[in-house]
Amino acid sequence: MLPGTGVEMNNNQSLAHTRWDCTYHIVFIPKYRRKVLYGEAREEIRDVLRRLVDAKEGVELVEGSVCRDHIHMCLRIAPKHSVAKVMGYLKGKS
């Protein structure tokens, strides 16, 4: 339970000697915020990002959405990975 809040943290993950809950809301956009993320491309990008997140150990997709000109992702990233490296991996491979 978080002190003074009455909120329990049931979704903690664990590594060798730590308990953690690192959830990040990430928004990224295509170059010049072009409106290219719709139709077939939208579904393909969604599937590619899901596969990449599933392949990366220590990263979990909590939720996400592909909008016309940007992508929202809520990711749970283990502390052993930097957020910048995970996003570089996702954006580079997709």
C-alpha positions, 0 to 999 in steps of 0.5 A: 500500500502506498503510504497516505493514499490507500492505494495498493500496488498489486502490479509490481514486477520483480528482478533479482533483488527489486520490486518495480512498477515503471509505466510510461506514457509515450507519444511519438509522431512521424516526421513533420507530423504527416497524416499517414497513419490511417487505413491499412497502414494503421493496422500494419503499424499496430501489428508491427509495434505489438510484435516488437514489444513482445520480442523485447524482454522486459517490456510490456505493452499496457495499452496503445492507440494509433491516431492519424498523426501520432501514436500513443503507447503505455509501456511497462519497461524494466529498470534495466532498460532505458526508455530512450533505448527501447524507443530507439529500438521500436522506432528503428525497427518499425 
